[in-house]
């Protein structure tokens, strides 16, 4: 009887240890890549403006965020295989670049052709939303919030 209780306790302990192990970094990277490549995305202008703390910025910085989000709002971002990034603006012009996730899935790097790429901290990547934040030490930054682009 003691033997059965002992075996039961071992199985109970192992079961809960496995539950706490969670998802590996490699599995998380694969999941995020799959989500990002599953559809075209667009900037969520309203959510970006809402998440930006304009009280901590100079007026020209706030204006730059508004102008940038308006310019990007009508476009799309496509994360393609082989780390190809395609940015299409609302006027139809396109820029290609690169993208990749870090090995720990904590940062997403995006760089369109002529722009200076910068790693973005991954706050959330789900089927319905991508929320990225910059390191404020990198200079003037604002959150990048993407939602699925609905085909018109």
Number of C-alpha atoms within 10 A of each C-alpha: 6 7 8 9 10 11 12 12 12 11 12 11 11 11 11 10 11 9 9 8 8 10 9 11 14 13 13 16 18 15 14 21 19 14 17 22 16 14 17 20 23 24 24 22 22 13 15 19 18 10 13 17 12 15 8 9 12 9 10 9 15 18 13 12 20 16 12 12 18 16 15 19 17 17 20 22 25 20 24 17 13 9 16 17 22 21 24 18 17 14 10 11 9 15 16 15 17 17 20 20 20 14 13 12 20 17 19 18 16 21 20 17 15 9 10 8 14 15 20 20 20 19 13 14 18 12 13 11 18 22 19 20 18 18 14 9 7 9 8 12 16 20 21 22 23 23 22 19 17 10 5 3
